[in-house]
Amino acid sequence: MDTHRRTAVNEINPASRNFTEVTEPVSQLNGHKAPAMDAASFHSASQRILDAVNTVIDGKSEAAKLALTVLLAQGHLLLEDVPGVGKTLLAKTLARTIDCTVSRIQFTPDLLPSDVTGVSIYNQSSRLFEFRPGAVFANIVIGDEINRASAKTQSALLECMEEHQVTVDGDSYKLDEPFMVVATQNPIEMEGTYPLPEAQRDRFMARISMGYPDKDSEIEMLETHQATSPLTKVSAVVTAADVAAMISSVQQVYVSQAVKEYTVSVGRATRESPLLRLGASPRSLLQLLRAAKATAALDGRDFVLPDDVVNLAESVLAHRIILDRKAASAGETPHSVIRGILSRLPVSQDLADASARSGARTPPASGLRRNH
């Protein structure tokens, strides 16, 4: 592992602020495109991450893969479910598998925006204002119970998540790359919470509902997690530079014109659906395609298939759309609406074959293998 990087988990709360001056707000990876990984190294690194996560989170391999997909697609992840199903544990485990900086923010009603982004403090000796960075200055930021903070504090993350920078008192500070926000929220307990506005939800690439584990996984958890938390045994298996190289590999995955047209048709169908008041935004379609490229790379392909888009559509789009009141009262859900749209826009064999042929005609740039 690189000796100049370390994993640091910091608890940030309004009563106890511990800021350190930023001497180099931009990491060595910022502004420099990392070289893409070869196929063998990419597969090995991704498998090490998934293996480490799956040793802690029993029976949730799909959730672990989606979390890694979001990381490699340079997105942000929203974990939403009832208490006690492993939302925060998944976020912490993913963070620990990477040798990078990590911070954790416990969102509370009295949390201030400056606790998240940082604040300028007047130095009497130098007679200058000095910037003290907030908790968002880390490669992976874990936001626990994000809906417990006020809308003003939640909005402090908007610029960070979209532009990977923080602006305080007119000065902008770049965030280190890779950068990912993993937020959790409880949809059941609504007292003392502030629901995420549409603009905030649209910044999250995907939303995962963990769900309860199956019987065998729950028995395994009771047998292995009694004495100590398995999180204590997790160590970094890749470096931040490795993740940057993996992201470069994902960016070079080929997307055919047919897949782009299919993705747009799904998005437009949500906007035209009489069951929805708000359909998918253009940003959501871009993030859907980025996630599909990451999925293709994790599956060992250097081209996207329409099935990649279909398999990710619910996770990427469901939290962004708003049901019509009549549809909601009739028992429809965002997931059921998206499933209905996908059923009306089936992936034909001709479309799948055309995507594969287009990928085969494109010279491989990322080193990922051809799967034909």
Secondary structure, DSSP 8 states (H G I E B T S, - for coil): --TT------EEBTTB------S--S-TTTTS------HHHHHHHHHHHHHHHHTTSTT-HHHHHHHHHHHHTT--EEEE--TTSSHHHHHHHHHHTEES-EEEEE--TT--HHHHHEEEEEETTTTEEEEEE-TT-SSEEEEETGGGS-HHHHHHHHHHHHHSEEEETTEEEE--SS-EEEEEE-SS--TT-----HHHHTT-SEEE------HHHHHHHHHHSSSS-GGGG----EEHHHHHHHHHHHHT-B--HHHHHHHHHHHHHHHH-TTEEE---HHHHHHHHHHHHHHHHHTT-SB--HHHHHHHHHHHHTTT-EE-HHHHHTT--HHHHHHHHHHHS---HHHHHHHHHHHHHS--SS------
